[in-house]
Amino acid sequence: MASDTGKRYLREEYVARINRVIDHIEAHLDDELRLETLAKVACFSSFHFHRIFSAMMGEPLGQFIQRVRLERAANQLVGNPKKSITEIALDSGFGSSATFARAFKDAFGMSASAWRDGGYFAWSKIGKANGKDGKPLGKDGKEGDRPAAYAGYMNSEHRRAEMKSKPTGETKIDVRVEDMPEHNVAYARHVGPYQGDPAVFEALFGTLMGWAGPRGLCRFPETKVMCVYHDNPDVTPDDKLRVSACITVPEDPPIEGEIGAMKVPGGKFAVAHVEITDPKQYGEAWDSLMGGWMPDSGYQPDDRLCYELYLNDQKSDPEGKQIVELCVPVKPL
């Protein structure tokens, strides 16, 4: 019989393999994703892989792929208003606009055009505020309210922040648009609720640094520390949300167990430099960036990963500041 340590190692290996599959799916969402191909990524037989994935992720493989594709499309419908629904359907991996239309209505209870025209507000703001657990309420968004433009806006307690058309907080941000490099990162990932639970992030970074330190991979200040948010908390069910605590590493790091590796795409980003002294300022900063700066910028959010880049150790700062850059991928409007 395996010891507790042995059992933990075996489980971590399974987690690592499933994470590799999730990373592959996310990077190839508009491709044909065949069971045989994904089973090879996981190094499991096709016969057993589907059952293992379903048991560990809480939903079948096909349902997971369909859900992530639909959530990508839902974000594009709001964030890219000039992109046609047909273009969004094809870009999200659907073979036809008719197939997409049926799937979208089944998932969100409204058409893609109704979602774009205001239904998003009913789903993400009113629906969850009324405790409906994401059940659609129909096209009854309030006139003048703008939905959130991107998935990743969070405050330091990682709660959902309501986005407004203009910033209301006093947090000052300095925004620039620049080409950011691609980052090779190692990560510890959490799947499930995390908003309002700083212990989740402490555990993730504790696991990550505990792995990286003995391997000489914590080479500050060269090593960059970030959090990557994979899903929109206003669209994705709380128990399916994914967040990755990351550090930059050389190519092909010696990953093992529950530690994974991925590439965070580079390209053009809006980068907001913020100095945080009060936890609520995270939400205000995201509000100012997405609801204030973005609509006047001539840019719109792109589909690449959004992340927070931490530039200092807040505990070591003499003023207790957290210096952070909010990085949102953009393209011309």
C-alpha positions as CSV (number, residue, x, y, z in Angstrom):
1,M,0.0,0.0,0.0
2,A,1.3,3.4,-1.0
3,S,2.3,5.8,1.8
4,D,0.5,9.2,2.2
5,T,3.5,10.9,0.6
6,G,3.4,8.4,-2.3
7,K,-0.3,9.0,-2.7
8,R,0.2,12.7,-2.8
9,Y,2.9,12.4,-5.4
10,L,0.6,10.2,-7.6
11,R,-2.3,12.6,-7.3
12,E,0.0,15.6,-8.2
13,E,1.1,13.7,-11.3
14,Y,-2.6,13.3,-12.4
15,V,-3.2,17.0,-11.7
16,A,-0.2,18.0,-13.8
17,R,-1.4,15.9,-16.7
18,I,-4.9,17.3,-16.7
19,N,-3.4,20.8,-16.5
20,R,-1.4,20.1,-19.6
21,V,-4.6,19.2,-21.4
22,I,-6.4,22.3,-20.2
23,D,-3.4,24.4,-21.4
24,H,-3.5,22.7,-24.8
25,I,-7.3,23.2,-25.1
26,E,-7.0,26.9,-24.3
27,A,-4.2,27.4,-26.8
28,H,-6.1,25.5,-29.6
29,L,-9.7,26.4,-28.9
30,D,-10.4,27.2,-32.5
31,D,-9.0,23.9,-33.7
32,E,-10.6,20.4,-33.9
33,L,-9.9,18.9,-30.4
34,R,-9.9,15.2,-30.8
35,L,-10.1,12.8,-27.8
36,E,-7.1,10.8,-29.1
37,T,-5.0,14.0,-29.4
38,L,-5.8,15.2,-25.9
39,A,-5.3,11.7,-24.4
40,K,-1.7,11.8,-25.9
41,V,-1.1,15.2,-24.3
42,A,-2.1,13.7,-21.0
43,C,-0.1,10.5,-21.6
44,F,-3.2,8.4,-20.8
45,S,-4.9,5.8,-23.0
46,S,-7.9,7.1,-24.9
47,F,-10.0,4.5,-23.2
48,H,-9.3,5.8,-19.7
49,F,-8.6,9.5,-20.3
50,H,-12.2,10.7,-20.7
51,R,-13.3,9.1,-17.4
52,I,-10.2,10.5,-15.5
53,F,-10.8,14.0,-16.9
54,S,-14.5,13.9,-16.0
55,A,-13.8,12.7,-12.5
56,M,-11.1,15.3,-11.8
57,M,-12.7,18.3,-13.4
58,G,-16.3,17.6,-12.5
59,E,-17.6,17.7,-16.1
60,P,-17.1,15.6,-19.2
61,L,-14.4,16.6,-21.6
62,G,-16.7,17.6,-24.4
63,Q,-18.8,19.7,-22.0
64,F,-15.7,21.4,-20.8
65,I,-14.5,22.3,-24.3
66,Q,-18.0,23.5,-25.3
67,R,-18.3,25.6,-22.2
68,V,-14.9,27.3,-22.6
69,R,-15.7,28.0,-26.3
70,L,-19.0,29.5,-25.4
71,E,-17.5,31.6,-22.6
72,R,-14.9,32.9,-25.0
73,A,-17.6,33.8,-27.5
74,A,-19.6,35.5,-24.8
75,N,-16.6,37.7,-23.8
76,Q,-16.0,38.6,-27.5
77,L,-19.6,39.6,-28.0
78,V,-19.2,42.3,-25.4
79,G,-15.5,43.2,-25.8
80,N,-15.4,43.3,-29.6
81,P,-18.6,45.1,-30.7
82,K,-17.5,45.5,-34.3
83,K,-16.9,41.8,-34.8
84,S,-19.7,39.9,-36.4
85,I,-21.5,37.1,-34.5
86,T,-20.5,34.7,-37.3
87,E,-16.8,35.6,-37.0
88,I,-17.0,35.1,-33.3
89,A,-18.6,31.7,-33.7
90,L,-15.9,30.5,-36.1
91,D,-13.1,32.0,-34.1
92,S,-14.4,30.2,-31.0
93,G,-14.2,26.8,-32.7
94,F,-17.8,26.3,-33.9
95,G,-18.3,24.8,-37.4
96,S,-21.2,27.1,-38.3
97,S,-23.2,30.0,-37.0
98,A,-26.3,27.8,-36.7
99,T,-24.5,25.3,-34.4
100,F,-23.2,28.2,-32.4
101,A,-26.6,29.9,-32.1
102,R,-28.3,26.8,-30.7
103,A,-25.4,26.1,-28.3
104,F,-25.3,29.7,-27.1
105,K,-29.1,29.9,-26.4
106,D,-29.0,26.6,-24.6
107,A,-26.2,27.8,-22.4
108,F,-27.3,31.4,-21.6
109,G,-31.0,31.3,-22.3
110,M,-30.9,34.1,-24.9
111,S,-29.5,34.7,-28.4
112,A,-26.0,36.0,-29.0
113,S,-27.5,39.2,-30.4
114,A,-29.6,39.7,-27.2
115,W,-26.5,39.0,-25.1
116,R,-24.6,41.7,-27.0
117,D,-27.5,44.2,-26.8
118,G,-27.8,44.1,-23.0
119,G,-28.5,40.6,-21.9
120,Y,-25.0,40.2,-20.6
121,F,-25.8,42.8,-17.9
122,A,-28.9,40.7,-16.7
123,W,-26.8,37.6,-16.5
124,S,-23.6,38.9,-14.9
125,K,-24.9,41.6,-12.6
126,I,-28.6,41.3,-11.8
127,G,-28.7,37.5,-12.1
128,K,-25.9,36.9,-9.7
129,A,-26.9,39.7,-7.4
130,N,-30.3,38.1,-7.0
131,G,-28.8,34.7,-6.2
132,K,-29.8,33.0,-9.4
133,D,-26.5,31.3,-9.8
134,G,-26.0,32.6,-13.3
135,K,-29.5,31.7,-14.5
136,P,-30.5,34.0,-17.4
137,L,-33.1,36.7,-16.6
138,G,-33.6,37.9,-20.2
139,K,-32.8,41.1,-22.0
140,D,-33.4,43.6,-19.2
141,G,-30.1,45.4,-18.7
142,K,-30.5,49.0,-17.5
143,E,-30.1,51.7,-20.0
144,G,-26.7,53.5,-19.6
145,D,-25.0,50.7,-17.8
146,R,-21.9,49.2,-19.5
147,P,-20.9,45.6,-18.8
148,A,-17.3,44.7,-17.9
149,A,-15.1,44.8,-20.9
150,Y,-12.8,42.0,-19.8
151,A,-12.5,38.9,-17.7
152,G,-9.7,39.7,-15.4
153,Y,-10.6,42.7,-13.3
154,M,-10.2,41.8,-9.7
155,N,-9.5,43.5,-6.4
156,S,-6.8,42.4,-3.9
157,E,-9.4,40.2,-2.1
158,H,-10.2,38.8,-5.5
159,R,-13.9,39.6,-5.4
160,R,-15.9,40.6,-8.4
161,A,-15.9,44.4,-8.9
162,E,-18.8,46.1,-10.6
163,M,-17.5,48.0,-13.6
164,K,-18.9,51.4,-14.4
165,S,-18.7,53.6,-17.5
166,K,-16.5,56.1,-15.6
167,P,-14.1,55.6,-12.7
168,T,-15.4,56.7,-9.3
169,G,-12.5,55.9,-7.0
170,E,-9.5,58.0,-6.3
171,T,-6.9,55.4,-7.2
172,K,-4.5,56.9,-9.7
173,I,-3.3,54.8,-12.6
174,D,-0.7,55.6,-15.2
175,V,-1.5,53.7,-18.4
176,R,0.7,53.0,-21.3
177,V,0.3,50.8,-24.4
178,E,3.4,48.7,-25.3
179,D,4.5,45.5,-26.7
180,M,5.0,43.0,-23.9
181,P,7.2,39.9,-24.3
182,E,6.0,36.4,-24.2
183,H,6.6,34.9,-20.8
184,N,7.5,31.3,-20.0
185,V,6.0,30.6,-16.6
186,A,5.7,27.8,-14.1
187,Y,2.4,27.9,-12.2
188,A,0.3,26.5,-9.4
189,R,-3.3,26.4,-10.5
190,H,-6.6,26.5,-8.6
191,V,-10.0,25.5,-10.1
192,G,-13.0,26.6,-8.1
193,P,-14.1,29.7,-6.1
194,Y,-11.4,32.1,-5.1
195,Q,-13.0,35.5,-4.8
196,G,-12.9,36.8,-1.3
197,D,-10.5,34.1,-0.2
198,P,-6.9,35.3,0.1
199,A,-6.0,31.9,1.6
200,V,-6.3,30.4,-1.9
201,F,-3.6,32.7,-3.3
202,E,-1.4,32.3,-0.3
203,A,-1.5,28.6,-0.7
204,L,-0.9,28.8,-4.5
205,F,2.2,31.0,-4.1
206,G,3.4,29.0,-1.1
207,T,3.3,25.8,-3.2
208,L,4.9,27.6,-6.2
209,M,7.7,29.2,-4.2
210,G,8.3,26.0,-2.2
211,W,9.0,24.2,-5.5
212,A,11.0,27.0,-7.2
213,G,13.3,28.0,-4.3
214,P,15.2,24.7,-3.9
215,R,15.7,24.6,-7.7
216,G,17.3,28.1,-7.8
217,L,14.4,29.6,-9.9
218,C,13.6,32.5,-7.5
219,R,16.1,34.9,-9.0
220,F,14.7,38.3,-8.0
221,P,14.5,40.8,-9.4
222,E,14.9,39.0,-12.7
223,T,12.1,36.5,-11.9
224,K,8.7,38.0,-12.5
225,V,5.7,37.2,-10.3
226,M,2.1,37.3,-11.6
227,C,-1.4,36.0,-11.4
228,V,-3.2,34.9,-14.6
229,Y,-7.0,34.8,-14.7
230,H,-8.3,32.4,-17.3
231,D,-12.0,33.0,-17.0
232,N,-14.6,35.8,-16.7
233,P,-16.1,35.5,-13.2
234,D,-19.3,37.2,-14.5
235,V,-19.8,34.4,-17.0
236,T,-18.0,31.2,-15.7
237,P,-19.7,29.4,-12.8
238,D,-17.7,29.9,-9.6
239,D,-16.8,26.3,-9.2
240,K,-15.2,26.3,-12.7
241,L,-13.1,29.4,-12.4
242,R,-9.4,29.0,-13.0
243,V,-6.5,31.1,-11.7
244,S,-2.8,30.5,-11.9
245,A,-0.1,31.9,-9.6
246,C,3.0,32.2,-11.8
247,I,6.7,33.0,-11.9
248,T,8.8,33.4,-15.0
249,V,11.2,30.5,-15.7
250,P,13.6,29.5,-18.4
251,E,12.4,27.3,-21.3
252,D,11.5,23.7,-20.4
253,P,11.7,24.1,-16.6
254,P,12.0,20.9,-14.5
255,I,8.3,20.8,-13.6
256,E,6.9,18.0,-11.5
257,G,3.8,17.2,-9.5
258,E,1.1,19.8,-9.4
259,I,3.4,22.5,-10.9
260,G,2.7,23.2,-14.5
261,A,4.4,25.2,-17.3
262,M,2.8,27.4,-20.0
263,K,3.5,30.4,-22.1
264,V,1.7,33.7,-21.4
265,P,1.4,35.3,-24.9
266,G,3.0,38.6,-25.6
267,G,2.0,41.4,-27.9
268,K,0.3,44.8,-27.5
269,F,-1.0,45.4,-24.0
270,A,-2.5,48.3,-22.0
271,V,-0.3,48.4,-18.9
272,A,-1.6,50.3,-15.9
273,H,1.0,51.1,-13.2
274,V,-0.6,51.3,-9.7
275,E,0.6,51.7,-6.2
276,I,-1.7,50.1,-3.8
277,T,-2.0,51.0,-0.1
278,D,-5.6,49.9,0.6
279,P,-7.1,46.6,-0.7
280,K,-10.1,48.3,-2.2
281,Q,-7.8,50.2,-4.6
282,Y,-7.4,47.1,-6.7
283,G,-11.0,47.2,-7.7
284,E,-10.8,51.0,-8.2
285,A,-7.8,50.6,-10.4
286,W,-9.4,48.0,-12.6
287,D,-12.5,50.2,-12.8
288,S,-10.4,53.1,-13.9
289,L,-8.6,51.1,-16.5
290,M,-11.5,49.2,-18.1
291,G,-14.3,51.7,-17.5
292,G,-12.5,55.0,-17.8
293,W,-9.3,54.7,-19.9
294,M,-10.3,51.9,-22.3
295,P,-13.5,53.5,-23.8
296,D,-11.6,56.7,-24.7
297,S,-8.4,54.9,-25.8
298,G,-9.2,53.7,-29.4
299,Y,-8.4,50.2,-28.2
300,Q,-10.5,47.2,-27.3
301,P,-9.6,44.1,-25.2
302,D,-8.1,41.1,-27.1
303,D,-8.5,37.4,-26.3
304,R,-5.0,36.8,-24.9
305,L,-4.5,36.2,-21.2
306,C,-4.9,39.1,-18.8
307,Y,-2.7,39.2,-15.8
308,E,-1.5,41.2,-12.7
309,L,2.3,41.7,-12.6
310,Y,3.7,42.3,-9.1
311,L,6.7,44.5,-9.0
312,N,7.6,44.3,-5.3
313,D,7.2,42.5,-2.0
314,Q,4.6,44.4,-0.2
315,K,5.6,43.0,3.2
316,S,9.2,44.4,2.7
317,D,8.1,47.8,1.4
318,P,8.7,50.5,4.1
319,E,5.4,52.1,3.2
320,G,3.5,48.9,2.9
321,K,2.8,49.5,-0.8
322,Q,2.0,46.9,-3.4
323,I,3.3,48.1,-6.7
324,V,1.5,46.3,-9.5
325,E,0.9,46.5,-13.2
326,L,-2.5,45.5,-14.6
327,C,-1.8,44.0,-18.0
328,V,-4.7,43.8,-20.5
329,P,-4.2,42.6,-24.1
330,V,-5.6,45.1,-26.6
331,K,-6.0,45.7,-30.3
332,P,-7.3,48.7,-32.3
333,L,-11.0,49.4,-32.0
